[in-house]
Amino acid sequence: MFDSKERVRHLPYFMELASLEDTDPSWRSVSAGLVLLRLVDAWIEEGAAVVAADGWGVRSVAAAIEEMPVGMPARAILTSALDVLTTARGGDMHAIAPRLMAYARSLDLDGKWALAADVYETVIAHVHPEEESEIAVNALLRRGHCLREIGEFADATDAFSTAAELAHRSGDMIGTLRARIGEAKIVVARGNLPAADAILDETAARAAEHNLLEVRSMATHDRAHIAHIRGQYDLAVRFAYEAMHDSVSESERDRILGDLAASFSMLGLKSAARDAHLILATTAREQWQRWVATINLMELAAEDAVEVQFERYRQQLAGAELPPILRTQFELHVGRGYQLFGRFTDAKVWLERAIGTATKHAFNQLVFAGEKALGENSAPQQKKELTTAFDIPRDVRRIAAELQQIRKLTGAT
């Protein structure tokens, strides 16, 4: 029998399960995560006896994991977490925390931000804030990110503020500055772009003072995002290019390159945007980034009315095991592409598919986008009007030329 406090634990998981059919593969994955987290709760509070090798709790978790779709990254992570539970001292969060962080990150990448935030909260609740401050700060920062993604701005702000306080107490300058970047993202979400840019400018300067190039890159990358929102696309290119050169993380450089491509596209330098996406589709470290780049290349092919290329990219993605958020975006862009080619019957099929996927996973913004596109399905499609390239500043053209050379070196076509 669980008490009232126990019943509300992991509420996002129960809400997610209630929104899914029990025949849905996602239901099995969410269920496995929930029973693992409940076993972690018992392991922390009651000790190692609850995870005896022949215990009912361990067997039920193992059975739930076994029912998850083969090949899903979270399956291996949950299996590893269960192995730790059965071998480590009861309540030893130092042993289980890295596995929970990895699981939360996989949920984060899959767009399951409410679930990820719940897992991060489990870590935060049980790690020692002083002895394991690095894990605690990172979990707070990631939780703040997830809460921001689902619009829980007040709770996200609290997470970032707590992370900043804890990082400051432990002398963690990187954590302190990353928390400031997280706070700036909340300010952006609330619409105060000048204030957010000022925070990021100050943060980048402090990072430079301490020779923290990666943090400086993160702040500068976010300044590029703000410039893009403001329509200052040439400035966005400069900031993104500077951030990419400061970054020491291949994965982060890939993300910056994707944003650089978006700004080039808005400037009318579609060849530069295409070069950036081709580099990513060929060399990106994360499969996620390669998929996103291919979706963008498919969109560019549709805008340029190159149907052969459009179909090539569509076929590549159609057979991929895309995460739900990317599956929805792919289906939406296929529908829009077929509209541009005048294939309205095919467009209707794909747009209805996109709306169904978005509805199933509560991607409300994409539901609206799909419904809007479907409502316009019989109307002639107008190409987006982009800034012409004749007034592009010289340094921006130089950056575009460098990307072209990189693309040629990678052999991407």
GIFEN-V300899 format. One record per run of one state. SS is the DSSP state (@ for helix, = for strand, . for the rest). FROM is the first residue (numbers start at 1). TO is the last residue. If there is no record, write none. Layout:
ss & from & to
SS & FROM & TO
SS & FROM & TO
//
This chain:
ss & from & to
. & 1 & 3
@ & 4 & 7
. & 8 & 10
@ & 11 & 18
. & 19 & 24
@ & 25 & 46
. & 47 & 47
@ & 48 & 51
. & 52 & 55
@ & 56 & 66
. & 67 & 72
@ & 73 & 87
. & 88 & 92
@ & 93 & 109
. & 110 & 112
@ & 113 & 126
. & 127 & 132
@ & 133 & 149
. & 150 & 152
@ & 153 & 169
. & 170 & 172
@ & 173 & 189
. & 190 & 192
@ & 193 & 209
. & 210 & 212
@ & 213 & 229
. & 230 & 232
@ & 233 & 246
. & 247 & 249
@ & 250 & 267
. & 268 & 269
@ & 270 & 283
. & 284 & 286
@ & 287 & 303
. & 304 & 306
@ & 307 & 318
. & 319 & 323
@ & 324 & 340
. & 341 & 343
@ & 344 & 360
. & 361 & 363
@ & 364 & 375
. & 376 & 388
@ & 389 & 391
. & 392 & 393
@ & 394 & 410
. & 411 & 413
//
